[in-house]
Amino acid sequence: MLDREVRLAGRVLSHPRYGQEPVRRHQGFHGEIQLYIQKQSVGEEQFESFKHFIDLGDIIGVSGKLFTTRAGELTVKIEGVTLLSKAIQPLPKEWYGIKDVETRLRQRYLDLILNDHVREVFVARSRIVSEIRKFLDARGFMEVENADDATVAGGAVAKPFVTHHEALNIDLFLRVAPELYLKRLLVGGFERVYEINRNFRNEGISRRHNPEFTMLEVYQAYGDYETMMDLAQGMIVSVAENVADSLLIKRADGQEIDLTPPWRRVTYRELVEERFGKNWFALTAADRKSQAMTMGLEFPPDVPDYEVTNALFEKMIEPTLMNPTFVTHLPSELVVLAKPNKEDPSVVDVFELIINGQEIAPAYSELNDPVLQRVRLLMQAKGTTRSSMRISCWRWNTACRPPAGMGMGIDRLVMMLTGAESIRDVILFPLLRPQT
């Protein structure tokens, strides 16, 4: 490899000078390398130009030979240099190791230039999405693309963004989920479909929530929630092995997440009783609400009873589940589009996959009884304390192959696999409040 002729292009990151011969750091997409130039190699004109007029941040092209310095550093001895793009505002020294979160997010291009670990996160994100596609394609799933806007704000219980179509003079909703279109494809005859898409929910912003986010949604005809468990476990294990090269993923706080299968499967009721006692579900609704309020939760006067327990689950149980856990058989009121369990119709055949203390993927055996589905959707729209969901009628009139469905948050999956602490650390350009 040494004494090999090379041609490189990239950005100048530093320019220490040793004696009369300048040495500079040169950054390309695949990393950094040191550049070294001598007057006798390039001539006086190019030497002086490189020494005095190539600044931090400039993009240059160089040709020369590789060698190793006494310190063991791989270096290019320059034989030719060309200025490809001039940085009018050179990178100031104070940018190195930039830490301020607001600055990093507002000027992500500088963040990518100056923080190697940030660039590595987004390279990993690209590889994660690529591996998901490979995994699903190899199992006969077909990737599709559907509309980002629709006349119905359906597919999930969420507050939509509203926009206006000038040519048709109608209001439209940015999709909160791709579900309705994907299920139409099941009706139309496609048996295994998936979409990796952008969803838009006009709700809160937090370390784990962003109003615009990326989601995988996948459907398999004649499958059930256990089919989706096997698919989710196999896919995440495969992605981790191919991208992170390990099933032990280290968090920012040093704690490890163990993705080694088989993953724990436990019912919602069992987890609640583990945390709040075996008699929790024997209490009256009023007593459950009262106890929840003593634990710091607040509720409106007419909150449904199932929302009380679920609020406690989300606040006090979910954040404790670090290793992969399939939480199964939730109350039917929480998942209105899932099939009732045959042994206990008060719960549904569903799971929430929780890793790293947050939900990564919900999935369920899809309800395809049109009468029961209509009843459930109407009850949800009328009684829930969450944002109401409009009801699309097409599924009530056309037979749909009994499918299993799963949604997986790509941003949260990337957070888990890269050790990122905030969802904004895995989104290249998150929306921020304009600076005044």
N, C-alpha and C positions, 0 to 999 in steps of 0.2 A: 504493500500500500504506500510506503514511503517513497519519495522521489517520483510520485505519480503526478501526471499533468491533470489539473482540474480547472473547471470554469464555474464560478459561483456568482449568485446575485443575492443581495439582501441589504439590511439596514445597519448602519454604523451605530453601535451602542456605547462605545467608550473609546478614548484615544489617549492612553498614557504614552509618553515618549521616553524611550530609553536612549540617552545620548543623542546622537544625530539621526537615529533611525526610528521612525514612528512605528508603534505597535497598536493595533486597534481591534476591538471586539466586533464581530460581524455576525448578524443574526439572520438566518433564513428560516423557512417554515419548520425544518426538522432540527433546529437547535442553533447553537453558537459555535464559532470557530475563530481563532486568532489570525490576524493578518500581519505580515511583516514585509517591509519594503526597504530596498537599498537603492541608492542612486545609480550604482553601476549596473543594476538589473533593468531599470526602466528609463534611464536617462534623466538629466537634470530637470527638464520641464515638468515631466509627470511626477517626479519626486517632490518638487517644490509645491506643485498643485495639490498633491495628496497631503502633504505635510501641513499646508496653511489654509486650504480652501475646502477640504472635506470636513463637514461638521457632523455633530451628533444628530441622528435622525435622517441623514441623507441615505438614499438608496443608491448603491454602487454595484457595478459588475467587475469582477476581477478574474484574471487567469494567472496560473502559476503552478508551483510544485509543492507537494506536501512534505513536511519534515517535522521532527519532534524536537522541542527545545530541551535544554538541560533539565528543566523542571518537569519534563515529561508531557508537555502540552502540545497537542496536535496544532500545527500552524501552516498557513499558506504563505510561501515566499512569492510575493507578487512579481509578475513579469509584465502585466498590463492591467490598467484600471480605467474604468469609464464611469462618469457620473450619469446615472439614469434618471434620478428625480431629486430635486433640491428641496430640503426642508426649510421653508421660509422662517418658521419658528423652530429652531433646534430644540431637542429635548433638554430641558433644564436638569441639572444634577439633582435637584430636590425631588424629581419624580421617581427616582429609583427607590424601589420598595414601597411604592405608594400604598397607603393604608386607609385613607379616608373613604368611607363607604360611598358617600354621595358623589365624590369626585370619580371614584372607580366606575360607578354605574352610569353617570352622565357622560363620561368620556371613556367608554369601554375600549376604544381603539388604543388609548394609552395604557389601559389596564392590561390588554393583551400583549402589548409590546414589552412592558416592564415587569410583569409578574408571570413567570414561567408556569406556576401551578394553575393559574387561571386559564391559560392557553391549553394546558393539559386536560382540564375539566371539559372544555368544549370539544376537543378532539375525542375524548372518551364518550361524550354524548352522541356524537356522530356515529361512532362505532357501535354504541348500544342500540341505536335505532336500526342500523344496518343488520346487526345480529338478530334482532327481533324479526325483521323481514325474512331473513334467511331461514329462521326456525319455522315460521308459519308457512312460508312458501314450500318448504320441504315436506310439509304435512298436508298439502293439498288445499290450503286456504288461498283465496284470490283477493288481492288488494284492489280496492275500489276508491273512487273519489266522488263525494257528494257535495251538494250545495252548502255554502256557509250561511245563507240566509233563507228564510221561509216565512210563509204567512201564518204559521202556527208555532208558538213557543213551546215545543214539546220535547219529550225524550228524557227529561229530568225535572226534579222540583228545584227550580232556581229562578232568580229574577233576571230577565233577558235585557240585552241592549236593544234599543229600537232605532231603526234607520228608515229612510224613505226612498222609494224607487221613483225617480222623476218621470221616466217614460210611461210607466203603468199607473202612476199617481196613487200608489198604495204604500202603507207602512209595512215594513218587514222586521223580523226579529233575527239577530245574529244567533246562530245555533248554540244552545246550551249543551247539546249532546247530538251525536249522529244517529241515535237509535232508530228513529222512525224511518229514515231512508234505508238503513241496513235491513230492517225487518221487511220492508217492501221487497227487497231483493230475495229474501227467503221465500216470500209468497210467490215471487216470479220464477223460482226454480233454482237459484244458486244456493248450494247447501253449506258451503264454508266460505265466509267472507270476513274481511277485516278492513279497517280504515285507521290510519294514523293522521290525526286531524287537529286543527285548532278549535277550541271551544271558548265561549265568551259568557261569563256570568257576572252580572252587574252587582257584585256583592263586595265583601270586605277584602282588605289586603293585610297579609300577615306574613310571618316567617314561613308558613306552610301553604299560603293561599295567594294566588295571583288571578285577577279577573280574566286574563287571557292565558290559556294554558294548553299544553299538548296532551292528547289522550289517544291510547289505543283502544278501539272497541272491536270485539271479535264475536262472531256467532257461528254456531255449528248445529245444523239440523240433526234431530234425533239424538242429541246429547243431553246431559243433565249437569247439575252443579258439580258432581263428582268428576265428570269429564273435564270441566273447567279447572278443577283443583289440580288434576294431573297436568293439564296444559300449562297452567301458571307456574307450577313448581318446576316442570321440565324446562320451560322457557327461561326463567330467571336464573336457574342453575347454569344453563348453557351460556347465557349472556355473561354471567360472572366469570365462568371459566375462560371464556374467549377474550374478554375485555380486561378484567381485573386479575386474571391468572390465579385466582384463589377463591375459595368459598368462605374464607374468613375476611370480613370487610371491617376495616378500622374506622371508627367515627372520629370526629375532630377532638372529642374529649378523651380519646385513647381506648374507649370501650369497643369490644369486638362484637360484630354480628356474625353468627354462624349460620350459613345458608345450606349446610350439609343436610340432604334429605335422609329420611322422610321428615316432613314438617309437622308440627303439632296440629291436631284437629280437635277442637273443643267447642261445645255449644255456648251460645250467648248466655243462656240461663246458668250454666255451670260457672262461668266467669263472674257473673253478677253475684251469685251465692258465695263464691270464694271470697269476694271482696266485702260484701255487705251482710253476709250471714244467710244461713239456710232458710230463715223465716221471712226473707225479704218479700217474696211474692205472696206470702200469707198475710202481710199487712194490708190495711185498707189503703185506698188511693190517697186519702187525706194524710195518713201517717207517712206514706212514702214521700209525698210532697214536702211534708214538714221536715222529715229527716234530711232530704236533699237540700232544703234551704238552710239548715244548720251547717251544711258542708260548704256554704258559700254560693250556691246557685240561686238565681232569681227567675221567677216564672210569672206570666200573666195569670189572672184569676181563672180563666177558662182553659188552661193548658190540658191537653189529653194526658191520661195517666201514662201511656206508653212513652210519651215524650220525656217525662220526668226521669224514668229509669235510663232512657237512652242518653240523656244529657249527662247523667252521672257516669255512664259507661264511657262516653267520649272524653270526659274531663279527667276521670280518675283511674280508668282501667286501660284504655287504649294507649296512653303515653308510656305505660310500663312494659308493653310488649315489644321487646327489642328483636328477638329472634323470630323468624317467620311463624305466624300463627293463623290458621284458618278458623275464624270464628263463625260457626254455622248456626242455622235455624233461628233466625231473628223473628221477632213478633211480626205477624202478617201485616199489621198496620204500617210498619216501617218500609216494607218492600211490596208495593201493591201490584207489581207486574210479575211476581214470582208464584210458582205453584205451591199450593198448600201441602204440607207434609202429610203422608197417608196415615201415620200413627197419631199425629197431633195436629189437627187443622188450625190450631191457634198460632202455629209457627209455619214458616215457609222454607222450602229447600233452597237455601241461599248460603253464601259465605262472604265474609269480608276478610281479605288477606291483609294482615297488619304486620309491617316490618319497620323497625327503627322508630317505633312509637307512633306511627301514623298509617292510615289506610292507604294501601298501594292499589288494591283492586277489589271491587265488589263483583260478584257473579251469581247467577242463579239459573235454576230450571225455569224457563220462561212460561208464564201462564198463557195458555192458548184456548181457554174457555171464554168465549166472547161475552157470555152473560155475566159470569162472575167478574170478569175484567171491568165491564162497564160499571157494575155496582161499586167495586173498589175505587175506581178512578173518581166517581162522583162523590163518594165519601171523603176521599182525600182532598178534593178540590173544595169541599164544603167545610170540613172539620179541622184541617191542619193549621197549625200556627206558623208554618213555613210559607214561603211565597207560593201562591197558587199556580197550578200547571194547567194549561189549556189541553183539551182532550181531542185527539184526532180519531175520527170514527172509522177510518178505512179498515182497521183490523177487526172490527166487529162483524164485518160482512163477508170477508174473504178468508177461507181456510188457510192457516199458516202451519207449515211443518213444525212440529214441536221441537223447539231449539233450546240450546243452552247459550247464554250470553255472558260476556265479561267486559268490563271497562278497566283499563289500567292507566294510572297517571304516569306519563313518561317523565315529567319533571321530578316527581317524588322518587321514582325509580333511579333516576340519575343522581339525585341527592344522596340516596342510600349507597349507591355503588361507588361514588366519588368522595364520600365523607363531607359533602357540603352542608353547611349549617342553615342556610336560607335558600328558599326557592329562587330568589333573585340572583343567587350565585350560579345558577344553572340555566338562566335565561339571558341570552346575549344582550338584548335591549329592552329591559322591563320598563313599563310606563311609569314615569315619575311626575310629581307635581311641577309645573313650570316654575323656573326661578324668576323672582321679581327683581 
